[in-house]
Amino acid sequence: MPRKPKPGPLHAPPGYGISTDIAKSSGTWDAVRGQLATARNYWLATARPDGRPHTMPVWGLWLDEAFVFATDAASRKARNLVANPHTSVHLESGDEVVILEGVMEQVAELSTLERFVDAYEAKYAIRPDVSESPVYKLRITVAMTWREKDYPTSATRWAF
């Protein structure tokens, strides 16, 4: 099981007023995990081979302490990930912000694929065909979270 990330202040210019007293203000990683698990839509940002950004909404899961999703191998996102697996994923809300950054890895382990398909079907009532569509798992390097209502004190950078 991956270790729990360590909270710290979000890196921002001084004018943003970010609190350095993270222990009292950031919330818990368990709360962030809950947001990731219950979200329906996630935004995935990849880079095209020429460096231009490509952002798309996707369905996915919080599985094994990671964001996991499937896509057609011919999709722009899949082709981008093959060329450059560095990516970010964020939830829809600008009021309850969760942004993950890291490296996407294609899932090959059969037991993980089976659990993914079962959980995906339970969540979206669609059973993906993982023999046709690669499944990707985000190896998170950093997460950023904050609440709009108390941004300077809740802005947190989670290091993995």
Wavefront OBJ file of the C-alpha trace (Angstrom):
o trace
v 0.000 0.000 0.000
v 1.369 3.442 -0.911
v 2.426 5.640 1.947
v 0.290 8.584 2.986
v 1.396 11.840 1.404
v 2.928 14.552 3.526
v 1.050 17.883 3.614
v 2.876 21.165 3.214
v 2.148 24.686 2.063
v 1.233 25.198 -1.576
v 4.094 26.806 -3.501
v 2.821 30.244 -4.539
v 4.050 33.832 -4.700
v 3.899 35.691 -1.351
v 0.983 37.833 -2.540
v -1.287 34.773 -2.508
v -1.195 34.802 1.320
v -0.777 31.035 1.673
v -0.640 29.876 5.286
v 2.367 27.863 6.370
v 0.422 26.436 9.330
v -0.755 23.437 7.321
v -1.277 21.077 10.240
v -4.267 23.089 11.465
v -5.850 24.080 8.186
v -5.386 21.652 5.324
v -7.871 18.942 6.144
v -6.941 15.295 5.840
v -5.780 13.083 3.022
v -8.697 10.777 3.882
v -11.089 13.622 2.992
v -9.276 14.144 -0.323
v -9.465 10.412 -1.040
v -13.211 10.603 -0.408
v -13.583 13.383 -2.988
v -11.578 11.367 -5.519
v -13.607 8.217 -4.875
v -17.028 9.853 -5.204
v -16.325 12.109 -8.201
v -18.128 11.182 -11.402
v -16.067 13.240 -13.846
v -12.356 13.958 -13.878
v -10.399 16.293 -16.139
v -7.290 14.787 -17.701
v -4.575 17.044 -19.122
v -1.971 15.570 -21.455
v 0.454 17.051 -23.974
v 0.424 16.414 -27.689
v 3.745 15.411 -29.284
v 4.273 19.025 -30.398
v 3.740 20.212 -26.795
v 0.265 21.683 -27.197
v -2.068 20.880 -24.292
v -4.968 18.479 -24.604
v -7.596 18.401 -21.851
v -10.612 16.097 -21.778
v -13.194 15.002 -19.240
v -13.007 11.289 -18.478
v -14.725 8.765 -16.251
v -12.474 6.933 -13.845
v -11.985 5.449 -10.429
v -10.010 5.910 -7.268
v -8.610 2.374 -7.006
v -5.617 1.101 -5.035
v -4.811 4.643 -3.887
v -4.551 5.905 -7.472
v -6.645 7.448 -10.219
v -7.373 4.780 -12.858
v -9.192 5.138 -16.196
v -9.564 3.431 -19.580
v -9.556 4.919 -23.055
v -9.459 3.741 -26.635
v -5.889 3.101 -27.772
v -6.485 5.332 -30.818
v -7.740 8.289 -28.765
v -5.700 11.482 -28.617
v -5.243 11.037 -24.848
v -3.859 7.504 -25.225
v -1.518 8.543 -28.031
v -0.365 11.500 -25.947
v 0.291 9.270 -22.928
v 2.355 6.868 -25.025
v 4.521 9.780 -26.194
v 4.645 11.565 -22.815
v 3.130 9.941 -19.716
v 3.430 13.077 -17.546
v -0.064 14.354 -16.823
v -2.425 16.015 -14.416
v -5.926 15.065 -13.328
v -8.322 17.308 -11.474
v -11.873 17.275 -10.225
v -14.564 19.560 -11.622
v -14.996 21.908 -8.672
v -13.236 25.241 -8.389
v -14.584 25.519 -4.842
v -13.295 22.164 -3.509
v -10.115 21.779 -5.559
v -8.173 18.533 -6.001
v -5.367 18.436 -8.583
v -3.110 15.404 -9.048
v 0.154 15.425 -10.996
v 2.254 12.453 -11.932
v 3.049 9.808 -14.504
v 0.500 7.511 -16.131
v 1.410 3.844 -16.343
v -0.507 1.263 -18.330
v -2.034 -1.416 -16.104
v -1.170 -4.969 -17.120
v -1.894 -6.972 -13.961
v -4.955 -9.134 -14.605
v -6.326 -8.942 -11.058
v -6.172 -5.135 -11.120
v -7.879 -5.042 -14.519
v -10.655 -7.321 -13.241
v -11.211 -5.161 -10.152
v -11.188 -2.053 -12.351
v -13.850 -3.476 -14.683
v -16.066 -4.552 -11.771
v -15.749 -1.215 -9.958
v -16.267 0.764 -13.178
v -19.435 -1.156 -13.940
v -20.709 -0.566 -10.404
v -20.032 3.169 -10.692
v -21.093 3.919 -14.287
v -23.317 0.938 -15.264
v -20.997 0.240 -18.213
v -18.545 -2.628 -18.360
v -15.434 -1.516 -20.262
v -13.678 -3.947 -22.585
v -10.102 -3.743 -21.361
v -8.950 -6.097 -24.112
v -9.667 -3.233 -26.545
v -8.950 -0.193 -24.373
v -5.805 0.302 -22.323
v -6.226 1.053 -18.629
v -3.960 3.680 -17.103
v -3.029 4.301 -13.484
v -1.593 7.604 -12.263
v 1.569 7.328 -10.197
v 1.038 10.534 -8.225
v 4.042 12.715 -7.439
v 2.197 15.701 -6.000
v -1.374 16.719 -5.208
v -2.709 20.202 -4.583
v -5.924 20.870 -2.704
v -7.806 23.855 -1.352
v -11.222 25.166 -0.514
v -12.216 28.432 -2.198
v -13.966 29.691 0.949
v -10.727 29.643 2.972
v -8.101 29.396 0.227
v -5.116 30.994 1.970
v -5.379 28.670 4.951
v -6.512 25.479 3.198
v -4.140 25.539 0.202
v -2.042 22.400 0.573
v 0.643 20.651 -1.443
v 0.739 16.921 -0.748
v 4.140 15.332 -1.462
v 4.303 11.604 -2.273
l 1 2 3 4 5 6 7 8 9 10 11 12 13 14 15 16 17 18 19 20 21 22 23 24 25 26 27 28 29 30 31 32 33 34 35 36 37 38 39 40 41 42 43 44 45 46 47 48 49 50 51 52 53 54 55 56 57 58 59 60 61 62 63 64 65 66 67 68 69 70 71 72 73 74 75 76 77 78 79 80 81 82 83 84 85 86 87 88 89 90 91 92 93 94 95 96 97 98 99 100 101 102 103 104 105 106 107 108 109 110 111 112 113 114 115 116 117 118 119 120 121 122 123 124 125 126 127 128 129 130 131 132 133 134 135 136 137 138 139 140 141 142 143 144 145 146 147 148 149 150 151 152 153 154 155 156 157 158 159 160
